[in-house]
Amino acid sequence: MASVLCLVRDLMDRVKIEGAASGLNFDLTFVSSMEKFLEKISELVPSVIILDLDLNQHSISILDSLKGSKKLVNIPKVGFYQHSNTENANMAKDSGCDIILRRSVFSERLPGILKQYAPPA
């Protein structure tokens, strides 16, 4: 089964991700700290990574570390941010985040995005 590793702290974001992934054959793993993320990514090698870009530069540090790993650099990375936090969105783009969405758009588009990366049923 394919996996999605999510660095999110907000329960509502988690619920939205769970809803979007429902029925898509993904095993979801949620973590709320950079340390746990780095621990889990080496175990899982996920199919998709979802990052809350509003987590005080943690997401940017993670993206930068993924760029340096041949094993992890090609994993699709989806980031979302509050509309007022464009600085982190720009840094995420520079750090290799593949899809960057405002939080409101993230909720709408996530089902289609995940469907692109879902394994066959």
N, C-alpha and C positions, 0 to 999 in steps of 0.2 A: 504494500500500500504506500502511496506517495504521502509525504508529510509537508506540513506548513509550520514553520517556526515563527512565532509572533512575539515581538517585544512591545507589549502594551500594559498599561497600568489601570486604565479605566474599564470598569465592568461593562459599561454600555458598548464600548468598542469591542470588547470580547464577544458580547452577545451578537453584535452585527456581523462579526467575522464567522461565528458559529452558524448563523443563519445563512450567510452567503455560501458557506462550504457544505451545507447540508445536502446530502445525496450525491456528492461529487467524489467520493472515494478518497478523501483526505484524512489523514491522522493529524489532528491539530495539537500543537504544543504551545502553551502560553508561559511566558516568563515576564518578570517585571523589573529585572535588573540586568545590567551589562554583564556582570559576572556569570549569572545563570545562563544568559544567552550564549556566551562564549563556551561555557561548559556543554550545553546542549547541542550546539551546532557541530561540534566535533563528533558527537555520538550519532547524530541523525543524518547529516548531510541532506538537508531538506530539499524539496522540489521548488518551494517558493518561500521567501522571507517577507514578513510584513513588519514594518517598523513605525512606531509613533515618533514622528520627527520632532515632537515638542518635549522630549525627555532630556532637557539640559545637556545637549551635546553628546549624550550616550549613543544615540543612533548614528551620529556623524562619525564618531570614533569606531563604531562597529563597521560602518561602510568602508572606512579607510583600511581597517584590518582585513576585510574581505578582499579588497583589491590586491593585496599582497599574497593571496593564497591561490595557487593554480587549481586546487581542488574545489574552491568555493566561489571563485570570481564570476563564474557563469551562471550562478543561481539567480533567477529573476528576483529582483528586490522591489517591493511596493512600499512606498512611504506616504504617510498622510500627516497633515499639519493644520493648525488653526489659521484662518485667513490672515490674522495679524502677525504671523510668524514667518514671513517670507524670507527672512535671513537664513533660517534653518533649511527652508526649501531650496534656496540657492546653493547652500553648502552641500546639501544632499545630492543635488544634481552634479556638482563638481566632484563629489566623492563616489559617483557611480550608481546612484539609485536609478533604476530603470523607469519606474512609474512613480510620479509624485503628484498627489492630489490634495486639494483642500479637504478638510474633514467632511464637509457636507457632500461633496462630490464623491468622495471615497465610498460612502454608504451606498450610493446609487450604482456605482460602476463595479464594485467589488465582485458581485456574482459573475458578471461577464469576464472579468479579468481572471478569476479563479478557474472558470470553465475552460479558458485557453490552456491552462497548465494541468488540468485534471487528467488522471490516467483513465484509460478505457474502463467502462463498468464491467 
